[in-house]
Amino acid sequence: MKKTITFSIGFLLSGIALMAQNPLTPAKGFNVMVKNNLTISSNETDGPMAVGGNLTIKGNYQVNIHSVGTYTGVEGKLIGLYVGGKVDYNAGNTVKVDNSRYVKIGDLSTSTVNNGNQGTETTRIVKKTLVTDINTIRNQNPRIELSTTQPVESVQIQKSEKLDMESIFSQLQDNSTLIANCQSSVDLYDTDKASNANKGKITANEIPSSGRVEVKLTRDKVNFLDLTGEQLNKISTLVFKDNIQPNSTTPFVINITEGTTINWNSIDISGIGDQQGQYILFNFPNTTTLTLKSRNNTIRGTILAPNADFEKTISSNIDGQVVALSYNQSGGENHYQVFSADVSGCQTNNKSLPVELATFKAQATDQQQTKLTWSTAQESNSSYFAIERSQDGKSFETIKTVAAQGKSTATKNYSFLDTNPSFGVNYYRLKQMDTDGTIHNLRMVSIIIDSPENRLHAVYPNPNHGESFAIRVQDADTQVKMISTQGIEISVSTHQIESRTLQVTPSHRLQTGTYLLRIQDHSGVYTKKVMIL
């Protein structure tokens, strides 16, 4: 029944046992780690939360309610809530960040940070408004409310504390893939039939209608159970046979390797407490849509679903970390039982995968086309690469194939120019085909392409690193001013590099964040945003 998983592999595979380390290490001790967008309606998270995209507030919520977490900012303060994008203040009252934890936000264009009249009250972050009365501003709902006074200027994410979500999730996806390649190593038993050690032994295809199953772990080794999504949902209660329970040297990994869309009926893992959650891992390497809506049982274990949009509506809790592409939580709690065991992944068919992908990047050109570049550190039996494009990150179409080097131990560089991207967000996925016909999904990137009406005064590259960038203009004497989200003007110099292109160079290296460009020419005044990484 074992299905070989061959997702993104970004490092060399050698030997049968790989990655003898904690596979959740890239999550940096966050209770919740989300690559794209996070929506919170209720209830709370014991530890810190990190989201690479936007945070949408739809209800009351508490963050970092226990004194846990490890990731610090430039001030040396522990971060309770990290938002790589912006905050959408949709509904609800208060998101409380407890235990004197700091908040970091990448895009403050929708937010105002307020420390009261004297600048010494506990920090509140609210929706940007034209209101000037400080007390009115502070009492807006919904809002983010800290239990400490954080300097206003420190809320903006700085370059040195920025989380590289592309790299983090590339590692998490690789780890998920390697773990999923490991074969089942535990025995299952039907407790209704088991009157002796072997009589009730069953396969994963023989889960009884009662849904009650015993699993026998082997002490002092990693124990794997391989299930399909359908088999997972047939188990309502799981008991550990002979009272051999998961611990740091006897972790239990449940690989759900089949099922891209799973409506998960939560399992009652009986006979253990919350603390055992740190030694149990539910691994969903192929799942792209995961919902937790049925059976109100506590999930004891970490959920590793780095390619999935995850929605949780049941009111019970998760005793473990949550790793997902996106996360929508409208019920229950996330407990800080971070995964605390080493798990060695397994390679495919005892041989290395054919490509070690080093980079895959997308960049908008001045013509608002997409330039894709990627490089490999080594190749073996590689036939070609396929580039797929999507507007929603879910439904992809192949737009180009590029011949691979085939066999190489040196760095090889590839590129492709997409001359017809869609306006708005474009997602690109890179696949690789072996000479034997095996297909490997490698990595996905996204980029924003301006529509024709926005191409005048297009900024490129955007995002950039704040050293210099270009603007397409219609007048050679166009005037440009750069302003921070706090209203501070940044000194810049400009010079014409082409007939309709100005190069803009700030007087000093800029901090990470979003800035406004005020562009004035004969036809009027325009405003553009530029993101500094």
N, C-alpha and C positions, 0 to 999 in steps of 0.2 A: 504493500500500500504506500510505501514511502515515495514521496515525490521530490525529486531533486530540485533545489532552489538555486537559481543563479542570477541574483540581482547584482547591485553595484559592488564590485570588488576593487577597492582602491589601494591595495597593497599586495605584496607577493605572498603566495600560498606555498608552503613547503612542509612536507611531512603530513601525517594524517591528523594529528591533533594540533589545533591552532589557537591563538588568542587566549592564552592561559592567564586571563585577567578578568576583572569585573567588566562585563559588557556595557554596563550603564555609566562607566566612568566619564564618557563624553558629556553626559547630562549635568556634570559639575555640581552634584548635590541638590539640584532643584527638585522639588516635589512634583512639579508639573513642568514639562519641557515641550513647547509647541513651536513648530517651524513657522507656520503661517499665522492664522488668526485664532484668537481665543475669545469665547463668549461666556460670561458668567452671569447666572441668574440667582443661584443659591447653591450651596450654603457656605462652605468654608474649606480651607486647605491648611493643614498643620504647618507646612513649611513654605518656602519661597516658590514663586512661580515665574517662568520666563516665557515670553512669546516673541517670535521674530517679527511678526506682522503687527496687526492692529488688535487692540483690546476693546471689546464691546461690553458695556455695563448695562445689564437688563434687570438688575434686582440687587437686594442687599447681600453683602458677601464679606467674609473675613479672610485675610491672608496672613500667613506666618503667625498663627495663634500660639504656637509653641516656640520656645527659644532654640531653634534649629536652623540649619543652613550653613553654607560655607563660602559662597561667592561674594567677594568684596569689590567695592568701587575704588576710585582713585583716592578717596578720602580715608580708606581703610575701614569703612563702615560696611556691615553686612547688608546685602540687597534683598529685600523681601519681595519686590515686584519689579520686573524688568519688562519693558514694552519697547520693542525695536521700532515699531511704527508709531501710530497716533492712537488717541483714546476717543472712542465714540460714546458719548454720554447719552445712552438711549432711554433708559428708564430706571426706576428704583430710587433708593435714598443714598446709602453710604457703602462704599467699599473700604473697610478698615484694614490698615496694615499695622500689625501689632509688634510688640517687643523691640521698639526703637529701630525698626528696619527702615532703610532708605528705599526710595522709589526712583527708577531711572526710565526716562522716556526719550525715544529717538526723535520724534516729530511733535513739537509742542504747538503746532499751528492751530490746534483745536482746544488748547488748554491754557489756563492761567494758574500760576503757582502763588499761593497767598499764605503769608506768615503773620497776619494780623497787623494792627495799627503800628505797633512798635517793632514788628519783625521778629518777635520772640514767642509768639503763640505756636501751638502745634500746627504743622503744615497741612494745608488742604489744597487739593488740585481739582479745579472745576472747569466747566465748559467756558471757553472764551466768550466774553460778553462786552457790550458797550457800557454796561453799568459801571460806575466809578466808586460807589459806596463800598468800602471794604467789608463791612459786616454783611451787607446784602450779597456780595460776591462769595464770602466764606460760607454762607448758609444755603447756597444753591444745591439743588438735588437734580440728578445724582452727582456724587462727588467721591474723590479718593481722600481718605482722612488718615493721616499718620499719627502715631503716638509719640512723636518726637518733633523737634524743630529742625528741619533740613534746610540748609542754605538754598535759596531760590536758584542760584546759578548752577548748583550741583545736580539738579534734576535732569538737565540735559545730558544724554549719554556722551561721554568723552571717547575719543578714539581708542585709548588704552584699555577701556573697560567694555568695549563693544564685543558682543558675542557673535562669532562667525558662524551663523546658523547653517550656511551651506556646508562648511567643513564638519560641524558637529553632527548634522544629520547624515552626511555621507558616511561618517564613522559608525553611527548608530544603525544605518541601513546595512552596512557591511557586516556588522556584528550580528544583526538579526538574521541575515542570510546564512552566515557560517553556522550559527546555532541550529538553524532549521535543517541543515544538511546532516545533522546527527540522527542516527537511527534510534528507534524506541528501545529502551533498555529495562523497562519495568514490566511486571506481570499484573494483569487485572483479574479481579475475582467478582463473581456474582454472589453477594452475601446471602441471598435466599437459598442458594444451592450448596454453599460451602460448609460441609460438616467435617472436612479434613483439609490438609494442606493444599491438595491439588484438585479436588473434585469440582470446586466452583470456578476453576480457571477459565477465563474467556478471552476472546480477542476484542479489538475495538469495534468490530462489526457485530458483536453479540451483546451489546449493552442491553440489559433487561428492561422491560417496560416500566418497572418500578423506578428506574433511573438511579438506583443506589449501587455504587461500585466501590470495591476496595482496591487500593493500589499498594503493591509491595515495593518499598524502596530498598536499595542496597546501601548500607552504611558506608560513609567516607568515600563516596564517588558522586559524580553528577548523574542524576537520574532523568531520563528523557521519556516523555510520552507523546507520541505522534498521533494527532487527530485531524479529521476534517471538520469544517464548521458544523456540518450536520451531526457528526458524532459528539462534538462538544455539547451541543444543545440537548442531546439525549441524556446526559449525565445531570441529574438534579442534586445528588448528594455524593460526595467523595470522602472516603474514610481511609486512613493509613493503616494497613494491615500490620499486625504484631506490634503496634504502637511505635513503629519506626517513623519518626517525624522529620520534616526538613530542618536542617540547621546549616551552619556555615560550611561544614565539610560534606554535607549531604543535601545539596540543593535539588530542587525539583523543577524541571522545565517542561512546560506543556507547549509543544509546537503545533500551531494550527496552520498547516501549510496549504490547504485547499479551501477556497472560498474567498472571492474578491469582495463580495458584499455579505456581511454577517450580521444578523439580528440576534444578538447574544442573550440567551437565557442564563442568568447568573447562577453559579454553582455554590451550593452550601458545602464548604470544606469543613467537615465536622471534626471535633475533638482537638482543635488547636486554637491558640489565641491570636490576637492581633500581631504580636511580635514575630510569629512565624511567617508573616507576609514578606519579610525581608529576604526570605530564602526560597520564595516561589516566584516563577516567571512565566507569564502568559505571552508567548511570542507569535505575532501575526505578521510574517514577512511579506505576504502577498495581498493582504487585505487593504482595499482602498476605501471602503465604507464600513464602519463599525458602529453599531448602535447597541446600547445597554438599556433596555426598556422593560424587560420581563423578569419575573421572579425576584423578589426584593431581598436577595441574599447579599451579604458582605462579600466583596471580592478580596480574598486574601492572597495578595501577590501583586507584583509589578506588571503593568500592561505596556509591552513594547510593540507599538504599532506605528513605525516611523513613516509608513506610506499611506496612512489611513486618516480620513476625516472621521473623528470619533465624537459621538453624541451620547451623553448619559443623562437619563431622566429619572431613574429609580432613586428612592430616598435613602438607600443603604450606602455603605461606604466602600472605599477602595483602600485596602491596607498595603500601600505600595506606591511606587512612582507611576506617573502617566507620561508616556512619550508618544506623541501623535503629530500628524501633519497639521491638523486643526483640532480644536476641542471645544465642544459646546456643553457646558455643565449647568443643568437646571435641577439638581437634586443631590443630596448626600454630601459626604465629606471625602477629602483626599488625605489619608493619614500618612505621616512621615515615617514609613517603614521602607527606607530606601534599600534597593537590592544590595545585599552584602555578601556576595559569594563570587568566587572565580568560576567561570564556565569556559571551557575550551571548545571552540567551534570545530567543525569537521569539513574537510575539503571534499570536492566532488569526485567520486570514482577514483580516488587515490592519485589524482593528477592535478597539476596547476591549471587554473583557468587561463584562457589564452591572452588576455589583455590586462595590463596594469594601467588603469586610467589615472593620469596625473592631474589634469585640469579639464574643465569644460566651462566656457564662459560665453556670455552674450553681451553685445554692445551695440547701441543704436548709432548709426552713422549720421553725418550732417544731412543726408537725404532721407532720414528716417527709415532706413533699411536696417536689417539685423545682420550683424557680422558675428558668426559663431566660430569660435576657435577651440580646439582641444588638443591635448598632447598625451602620448602614451610613454611610459617608462620602459616597457618591454612588450613584445608581442610574440605569440606562438600559434601557428595554425589559424590565423585570423584572416577572414575573407574580405569583409567589407563592413562599413558603418552605415546605419540608417538613421536619418534625422526625421523626427516626427514633430508636428506642430499642433497646438491646441489653444482654444480661447478660454477653456474652463479648467484646464489642468487634469481633465478626466478622459475626454474623448479626443484621441489623437489620430492624425493622418500622416502617412509618410510623404515627405516633400522632396527628399533627395537621398541617394545612396552614394557613398564615397569609398573607393577602393582602399583597402588597408595595406599596410606594409607587408603583412603576412608573417614574417619572422624577423625579430630584431631584439637586441639587448640594449640599444641606445635610444635616447629620447627622439620621438618622431612627432612632428607638428602637422596639424590638419586645420583646414578652414573652409567655411562655406558662407556665401552671402545670400541671404533671403531677401530678394528684391520686391516681394509682395506680401509683407506681413500685414496682419489686421491692425486696425487702429485700437489703441488701448493695450491691455495686457496680453502678451503672447507667451505661451509656455512651449519650451523645446525639450524634447527627450531624445537622448542618444542611445541607440541600440548597436550591438555588434554581432555579426554572424561568423561562426566558425566555418572552417572548410568542410566539416562534416554536417553542416546544416543547423547546428545548435545555435539558438538565439539567446543573447544575454542583454538584459536591461542594465544600462550603466548609470546614467545620472540625468536629472532634470534641472533646467534653469528657466528664469522668467525675465521679461523686460517689457517696458512700456513704450509704445510707439505713438507719437503725436498724430492727431488727425490733421487734414490739410489746413483747416482754419487756425490751428495752433502752430503750424510749422514756421510762420514768420516769428522771429525772435526765439526759435528753438535753441535750447542750450544743450551743448554736447561736449564731452561726455557728461551724462547726468544719470546717476550720481557720479561724483568725481572726488578726488582726494584734496581739493582745496588749494592746489598750487596754481593752476590756471585752467581756463576753459574757454570755449568759443560760443558766440551768439550770432545767429543769422539775422542780418538787418537789411533795411531797404535804403537807408541813408548813411553816407560816410560820416556825417557829423552827429550820429546818434549819441545821446548822452546816457550813461549807465551809472546807477547808484546801487549799492548793495547794503541790505539792512537785515539785522538779526531779528528773530521772532520777539526779542525783548525791545525792539525799536531802536537799537544802536546802529548807527551808520558805520560801515566798514570801508576803509579807504582802499580804492582799487585804481589801477592804471589800465588803459585800453590802447590798443593799436590795431590798425587794419592789416589783416594778413591775406585777405582776398577782397575782391570788389564788394562782396556782400557779407563779409565775415569779420567780426571783431574778436580779438583775443582779449580776455579779461584776466588780470592777474591781481589778486589781493595783496595788500602791503605786507601781510604776515600770514603764516600758516593758520588756517581756520580750525576751530574745534568741530567735532562731529555734530551734525544737526541739519536743520532746514533753514535756508535763508531766502529772502525775497530780493528780486532784482527789479528796480524801477527803471524802465526803458522809455526814453522820450525821443521821438523823432517828429517829422513834419506833420504826421497824421494824428498824433496824440500821445498819450502816456499809457504804457502797458506794464503789467506786473507778471513776472514769471517766478516759479519756485526752482531752487537748485538745492540738491541734497549733497552734503559733504560727508564722506565716509571717514 
